[in-house]
Amino acid sequence: MKPWIKAGFITAGVIVLVSTFFIGNQADKAVVQQGSFNTDSLYIVSVLLGASLIAVGLRIKGNKSKASAPKNSAK
């Protein structure tokens, strides 16, 4: 895959994690006012989504040229 796809996954994961913090703060303020919104599920889903995006971005392998690949000695 192209290196910008890998960077895009990692960047998207970081954006989700950072936005979770800010949205969570705003939701906590709303909870104080209304008292009916559960923020625990918001945190759990957002953190899992951000962590999975970062993990996918880190696991993507770049294309290797065939010239640098080792030859199979079992042939």
Secondary structure, 3 states (H helix, E strand, C coil): CCHHHHHHHHHHHHHHHHHHHHHHHHHHHHHHHHCCCCCHHHHHHHHHHHHHHHHHHHHCCCCCCCCCCCCCCCC
